[in-house]
């Protein structure tokens, strides 16, 4: 699976899960769930979620050898006040994204 394939797959999966969890087909309810409450199974049990301030998908980054996963970012010891996956990019106060402003 290439990057575009995975992006399409996770988008459909997140919409389906949001529909099931909200028990609604209302887009506003699903959007609110995805941006504020939702955590989704991304791949092999690794949870993904959406940053509410720039709508980027939070996901783990795997450091892999040919036949094994050596480490998974975020690396232990790099803590964040709201979500450990936010250690991998610009945080809300530092982001140049002006999506919600």
C-alpha positions in Angstrom: 0.0 0.0 0.0 1.4 3.4 -1.0 0.8 6.6 1.0 -2.2 7.8 -1.0 -3.8 4.3 -0.7 -3.4 4.4 3.1 -4.7 7.9 3.3 -7.9 6.9 1.5 -8.3 3.8 3.6 -7.9 5.6 6.9 -10.3 8.4 5.8 -13.0 5.9 5.0 -12.3 3.9 8.1 -12.5 7.1 10.3 -15.8 8.1 8.7 -17.3 4.7 9.2 -16.2 4.6 12.8 -17.5 8.1 13.5 -20.8 7.1 12.0 -21.0 4.0 14.3 -19.8 5.8 17.4 -22.1 8.8 17.1 -25.0 6.7 15.7 -25.6 9.5 13.3 -25.1 10.3 9.6 -25.1 14.1 10.5 -21.8 15.4 9.2 -21.5 18.1 11.9 -21.8 15.4 14.7 -19.2 13.2 12.9 -16.8 16.1 12.4 -17.1 17.1 16.1 -16.4 13.5 17.1 -13.4 13.3 14.9 -11.9 16.6 15.9 -12.7 16.5 19.7 -13.3 13.0 20.9 -12.2 10.4 18.4 -9.4 8.0 18.6 -9.2 5.5 15.8 -7.3 2.2 15.2 -4.8 3.2 12.5 -2.8 0.1 11.8 -1.8 -2.9 14.0 -3.5 -1.4 17.0 -1.7 2.0 16.9 -4.2 4.7 17.6 -4.5 7.8 15.4 -6.5 11.0 16.1 -6.9 14.4 14.5 -5.4 17.6 15.8 -8.3 20.0 16.2 -6.3 23.2 15.4 -4.9 22.2 12.0 -6.8 18.9 11.2 -3.6 16.9 10.8 -3.7 13.2 11.5 -1.7 12.3 14.6 0.0 9.0 14.1 3.0 7.1 15.4 6.2 7.0 13.3 7.8 3.6 13.2 11.6 3.1 13.1 11.9 -0.2 11.3 14.6 -2.7 10.3 13.9 -5.2 7.4 12.0 -7.6 9.6 11.2 -5.8 12.8 10.1 -2.5 14.4 13.0 -1.1 16.4 11.2 1.9 18.0 7.9 3.8 17.7 7.8 7.5 18.0 6.9 9.3 20.2 9.9 8.0 22.1 9.5 7.5 25.8 10.6 10.5 27.7 9.2 13.0 25.3 6.0 14.0 27.0 3.4 16.4 26.0 0.7 18.1 28.0 -2.3 16.9 25.9 -1.3 14.2 23.5 2.1 12.4 23.2 1.9 12.4 19.4 2.0 16.2 19.4 5.7 16.0 20.3 6.3 15.2 16.6 5.3 18.5 15.1 4.4 22.1 15.7 2.1 22.5 18.8 -1.0 24.8 18.7 0.8 28.0 19.9 3.7 27.5 17.5 1.9 26.4 14.4 1.9 28.7 11.3 -1.5 27.1 10.3 -4.4 29.6 10.5 -7.1 27.1 9.7 -9.4 28.0 12.6 -8.4 31.6 13.0 
